[in-house]
Amino acid sequence: MGNDFHKILGTVFLIASGVIYTAERIASNMAEAIAASGAAAQAAAHETTRIYPVLPENNLFVWIYAVIGVVLLVSGFPSGRRERPSRR
Protein backbone atom coordinates (compact mmCIF):
# COMPACT_ATOMS: atom_id res chain seq x y z
CA MET A 1 0.00 0.00 0.00
CA GLY A 2 1.46 3.24 -1.09
CA ASN A 3 1.33 6.66 0.42
CA ASP A 4 -1.26 7.79 -2.12
CA PHE A 5 -3.62 5.06 -0.97
CA HIS A 6 -3.33 6.26 2.64
CA LYS A 7 -4.00 9.85 1.59
CA ILE A 8 -7.08 8.86 -0.39
CA LEU A 9 -8.43 6.57 2.32
CA GLY A 10 -7.80 9.21 5.01
CA THR A 11 -9.66 11.80 2.96
CA VAL A 12 -12.57 9.41 2.43
CA PHE A 13 -12.82 8.75 6.17
CA LEU A 14 -12.77 12.48 6.98
CA ILE A 15 -15.46 13.19 4.39
CA ALA A 16 -17.56 10.27 5.69
CA SER A 17 -17.25 11.67 9.21
CA GLY A 18 -18.50 15.05 8.05
CA VAL A 19 -21.36 13.54 6.04
CA ILE A 20 -22.57 11.45 8.99
CA TYR A 21 -22.49 14.47 11.30
CA THR A 22 -24.29 16.66 8.77
CA ALA A 23 -26.97 14.03 8.13
CA GLU A 24 -27.64 13.76 11.86
CA ARG A 25 -27.94 17.53 12.19
CA ILE A 26 -30.41 17.66 9.29
CA ALA A 27 -32.50 14.81 10.72
CA SER A 28 -32.53 16.43 14.15
CA ASN A 29 -33.64 19.79 12.78
CA MET A 30 -36.36 18.18 10.66
CA ALA A 31 -37.68 16.22 13.65
CA GLU A 32 -37.73 19.37 15.73
CA ALA A 33 -39.57 21.27 12.98
CA ILE A 34 -42.18 18.51 12.65
CA ALA A 35 -42.80 18.58 16.40
CA ALA A 36 -43.00 22.38 16.41
CA SER A 37 -45.44 22.43 13.50
CA GLY A 38 -47.64 19.87 15.25
CA ALA A 39 -47.66 21.98 18.40
CA ALA A 40 -48.46 25.09 16.36
CA ALA A 41 -51.31 23.34 14.56
CA GLN A 42 -52.90 22.46 17.88
CA ALA A 43 -52.34 26.03 19.10
CA ALA A 44 -50.41 24.69 22.04
CA ALA A 45 -48.61 27.26 24.09
CA HIS A 46 -45.97 24.88 25.38
CA GLU A 47 -42.41 25.08 24.22
CA THR A 48 -41.00 22.20 22.22
CA THR A 49 -37.69 20.73 23.23
CA ARG A 50 -35.06 19.25 20.99
CA ILE A 51 -36.02 15.76 19.93
CA TYR A 52 -32.49 14.46 19.51
CA PRO A 53 -29.71 16.81 20.51
CA VAL A 54 -26.80 16.15 18.18
CA LEU A 55 -23.54 16.83 19.90
CA PRO A 56 -20.18 15.63 18.61
CA GLU A 57 -19.61 13.55 21.72
CA ASN A 58 -22.93 11.70 21.28
CA ASN A 59 -21.96 9.92 18.09
CA LEU A 60 -18.97 7.65 18.38
CA PHE A 61 -18.81 6.94 14.65
CA VAL A 62 -18.00 10.56 13.82
CA TRP A 63 -15.02 10.53 16.19
CA ILE A 64 -13.79 7.11 15.07
CA TYR A 65 -13.97 8.03 11.39
CA ALA A 66 -12.29 11.37 12.04
CA VAL A 67 -9.43 9.83 14.02
CA ILE A 68 -8.88 7.05 11.47
CA GLY A 69 -8.96 9.63 8.68
CA VAL A 70 -6.39 11.87 10.35
CA VAL A 71 -4.10 8.94 11.15
CA LEU A 72 -4.26 7.62 7.59
CA LEU A 73 -3.82 11.08 6.11
CA VAL A 74 -0.78 11.80 8.27
CA SER A 75 0.74 8.39 7.54
CA GLY A 76 0.36 9.09 3.83
CA PHE A 77 2.95 11.83 3.95
CA PRO A 78 6.54 10.64 4.35
CA SER A 79 8.19 11.94 7.49
CA GLY A 80 11.80 11.90 6.41
CA ARG A 81 13.54 13.11 3.35
CA ARG A 82 14.63 10.32 1.07
CA GLU A 83 17.94 10.53 -0.67
CA ARG A 84 17.67 10.26 -4.40
CA PRO A 85 20.15 7.96 -6.03
CA SER A 86 22.71 9.97 -7.92
CA ARG A 87 22.98 9.42 -11.64
CA ARG A 88 26.48 9.10 -12.92
SVG drawing of the C-alpha trace seen along z (x, -y; Angstrom):
<svg xmlns="http://www.w3.org/2000/svg" viewBox="-55 -30 84 32">
<polyline fill="none" stroke="black" stroke-width="0.4" points="0.0,0.0 1.5,-3.2 1.3,-6.7 -1.3,-7.8 -3.6,-5.1 -3.3,-6.3 -4.0,-9.8 -7.1,-8.9 -8.4,-6.6 -7.8,-9.2 -9.7,-11.8 -12.6,-9.4 -12.8,-8.8 -12.8,-12.5 -15.5,-13.2 -17.6,-10.3 -17.3,-11.7 -18.5,-15.1 -21.4,-13.5 -22.6,-11.5 -22.5,-14.5 -24.3,-16.7 -27.0,-14.0 -27.6,-13.8 -27.9,-17.5 -30.4,-17.7 -32.5,-14.8 -32.5,-16.4 -33.6,-19.8 -36.4,-18.2 -37.7,-16.2 -37.7,-19.4 -39.6,-21.3 -42.2,-18.5 -42.8,-18.6 -43.0,-22.4 -45.4,-22.4 -47.6,-19.9 -47.7,-22.0 -48.5,-25.1 -51.3,-23.3 -52.9,-22.5 -52.3,-26.0 -50.4,-24.7 -48.6,-27.3 -46.0,-24.9 -42.4,-25.1 -41.0,-22.2 -37.7,-20.7 -35.1,-19.3 -36.0,-15.8 -32.5,-14.5 -29.7,-16.8 -26.8,-16.2 -23.5,-16.8 -20.2,-15.6 -19.6,-13.6 -22.9,-11.7 -22.0,-9.9 -19.0,-7.7 -18.8,-6.9 -18.0,-10.6 -15.0,-10.5 -13.8,-7.1 -14.0,-8.0 -12.3,-11.4 -9.4,-9.8 -8.9,-7.1 -9.0,-9.6 -6.4,-11.9 -4.1,-8.9 -4.3,-7.6 -3.8,-11.1 -0.8,-11.8 0.7,-8.4 0.4,-9.1 3.0,-11.8 6.5,-10.6 8.2,-11.9 11.8,-11.9 13.5,-13.1 14.6,-10.3 17.9,-10.5 17.7,-10.3 20.2,-8.0 22.7,-10.0 23.0,-9.4 26.5,-9.1"/>
</svg>
